[in-house]
Amino acid sequence: MEVFVGALTVFVLALFVGWEIINKVPPLLHTPLMSGANAISGITLVGTLVTSGAQLTTFTTILGFVAVAMATANVVGGFLVTHRMLEMFRSRGGESK
């Protein structure tokens, strides 16, 4: 139980710190920040594939599948958002400014 409380405390603190950091980012830096987040999410996806492939128990396999699905959605969504944001910087002729 002590391990769970410690892990929950770290998780809640990480939520607060992440919220504060993201809110302080100026709009001009959102695209590079999203690119970095996509790279980290790609690493997370590889990690979830490796751990879910171990098939230790049925429960861990199910959790691994859910983690792979969520990490995939995060990577795809991040790239779609980044692509849309980069389109804002293109001129009407199709070339970047």
N, C-alpha and C positions, 0 to 999 in steps of 0.2 A: 504494500500500500504506500510506503514511503517513496518508492521509486515512481509510482504513478503521480503522487502529489508533486514531486520534484519536476517530472517531465511536464505536467500540466502547468506548473509555474513558469517554466522556461517557454512553453508555447504561448501563454498569455502575454508574457513580457515581449516575446518576438512579435506578436501581433501589434502591440502598442508601438514598439520601435519602428516596425515596418510602416505602419500608418503614418507616423510622424515624418519619416524619411520621404515617403512618396508624396505627401502633401506639400513638402518644401521644394520639390523639383519644379523648376520653371518649365513652361510649356515647350520652349525651344529644345529642351533636353529629353523630352518624352520619347522621341524616336530612338535615339541611342540607348536609352534606358530599356526600352522594349526589346531591342536587339540583344542586349546583354541578358535580359530575363529569358528570352527565347533560347539562348545558348545554355543557360542553367537548366531550363526545363528539358532540353534535349538530353543533358546529362542525367537528369532525374528519370527520364524515360528509359534510358539504357540501364540504369540501376534497377528500376522496377522490373524490366524484362529479365534481368539476371536473377533477381531474388524470387520472382514468381516462377521462373523456370526450375528452381530447386525442388519444388513440390514436396516440401517437408510434411505437411498435413493438408487435408482438404481445406481447412479454414484458411491457412496461409496462401494456398493456391487461389482461393476465391478473393481474398484481400489483394493478392498480387494482380489478379485480373482487373479488379476495380481500380487499383493504382495505375495500371497501364492505360486503362480507358481514360482516366482523369488526366494523366500526364499528356496523353495524345491530344485530348481536347484542348489542353492548355497550350501546347506547342502550335497546333493548327490555328487556334484563335489568336495567338500572339503574332503569328506571321500574317494573318489576314489583317489585323489591326495595323501592323507595321507597314504592310503594302498600301493600305488605304491612306495612312498618314504620309507616306512618301509620294503618293499621287497628288497631294496638295501642293507639293513643291515643283511639279512639272508644269511647263508652259503649255499652251493650247496646241502647239506644233508637235508635242510629244517629247521634246528634249528637255533635260533638266536645266534649271536656271543657273 
